[in-house]
Amino acid sequence: MTAAIYSARGELKTLIVAGSPGGGQLLTTTDVENFPGFPEGVLGPQLIELFKKQALRFGAELVEENVSSINGSSEQGFVVKTETGNTFGAKSIILATGASAKWLGLDSEQKLRGKGVSACATCDGYFFKGKVVAVVGSGDAAMEESLYLTKFAPKVYVVARCKEGSLRASKIMAHRALVSPKIEFLYTTEVVEVIGENKVEGLKVINNISQESKILEDVEGLFVAIGHKPNTDFLLDFVELDAMGYIRVLDSTHTSKEGVFVAGDAADFKYRQAVSAAGYGCMAAMDAEKFLSQKEHLESPHTH
C-alpha cells in the first residue's frame, strides 16, 4: 500500500493486485501500538483500511485477486495473471507479497490468534507485562523472542521438541537464553492445545518421549517462533530467490530482473515490522519511478 501511495502520487498509473483477502499479517493483528502516528494504538485491519483509502485517493486501482504467475520483461512488458484468469499488463512490477508465519496447526491456536497467541514478540510482547508466557521453537528466532519477552514477563517457558543440548539455535543465542533466570526450557515437549475461549488461559503440552501430558495453568500468552515462509512460490521462475525462498535483493530494492522491485517481508527476513515494510515500499516505488523515467527518456525520439 505504501508503494502504491508513492507511485500514484508520482503520476504513475498504479494497480494493486492485493490478494484475496488483501491485507497481509496485519489483518490478523489486534492492537498495533508501534506504528508512528497512532499514540493510542490502532487495530491492524483498521490500519490496512487507512492505507488502502490513502492509495485509492491518489488514483491507484485495486483488485483483490491472488496472482498465479508473472511473465515478461522490461523490454516486452510484464503480464500478471491471477487465479481467476484475469491478466494485467505493466511496464514495471513491485513485489510486495509479504510472508506468512508458520503455525502449529491447532484449531485452538487459530481460534486465539490475536487473543493471546502471536508470532511476533516485538509486536505484542508489551501487552504481556506481568504475565507468564510460552514460546514454541528451538532456533535463533525462538531464543530472541524468549529473551525479548523477559523484559515484560516474569517467566517464559520455551517449549522445544528437541532433546536437551540439541537446540537448533546458534551457541551464543542458546547460551543467552539458557542462563536467563526468567526462562525455563521444556525439552522433548509439544503443545497440543491452547486452553481458553476468548483469551489464553493455559497450555496443554505432551512429552513426545514418555507421552505424558500436563497443563501449564499459569500461561497467559503463546508465541509461536517456528519461522516464516515468504509468499513467493509463484515467483520461482520469474525472479531469483534465496535458499529460504525470500526474493534476492541485488541493490536497494532491485531484484534479479530489470524493472522488477521488491518491498517488505517478501525480502526482509530480519526485521519483519509494519513500519520497516512501509519504508521499504516507499523505496521500491521511488526506484520504480526512476527506472520508468530513465526508460522513457531512452525510448523517446531525439530532437534537435
Stockholm file with secondary structure:
# STOCKHOLM 1.0

chainA/1-304         MTAAIYSARGELKTLIVAGSPGGGQLLTTTDVENFPGFPEGVLGPQLIELFKKQALRFGAELVEENVSSINGSSEQGFVVKTETGNTFGAKSIILATGASAKWLGLDSEQKLRGKGVSACATCDGYFFKGKVVAVVGSGDAAMEESLYLTKFAPKVYVVARCKEGSLRASKIMAHRALVSPKIEFLYTTEVVEVIGENKVEGLKVINNISQESKILEDVEGLFVAIGHKPNTDFLLDFVELDAMGYIRVLDSTHTSKEGVFVAGDAADFKYRQAVSAAGYGCMAAMDAEKFLSQKEHLESPHTH
#=GR chainA/1-304 SS CHHHHHHHHTTCCCEEECTTTTSGGGGGCCEECSSTTCTTCEEHHHHHHHHHHHHHHTTCEEECCCEEEEEEETTTEEEEEETTSCEEEESCEEECCCEEECCCCCHHHHHTBTTTEESCHHHHGGGGTTCEEEEECCSHHHHHHHHHHTTTCSCEEEECSSCTTCCSSCHHHHHHHHTCTTEEEETTEEEEEEECSSSCCEEEEEETTTCCEEEETTEEEEEECSCEEESCGGGTTTSCBCTTSCBCCSBTTBCSSTTEEECGGGTCSSCCCHHHHHHHHHHHHHHHHHHHHHHHHHHSCCCC
#=GC SS_cons         CHHHHHHHHTTCCCEEECTTTTSGGGGGCCEECSSTTCTTCEEHHHHHHHHHHHHHHTTCEEECCCEEEEEEETTTEEEEEETTSCEEEESCEEECCCEEECCCCCHHHHHTBTTTEESCHHHHGGGGTTCEEEEECCSHHHHHHHHHHTTTCSCEEEECSSCTTCCSSCHHHHHHHHTCTTEEEETTEEEEEEECSSSCCEEEEEETTTCCEEEETTEEEEEECSCEEESCGGGTTTSCBCTTSCBCCSBTTBCSSTTEEECGGGTCSSCCCHHHHHHHHHHHHHHHHHHHHHHHHHHSCCCC
//
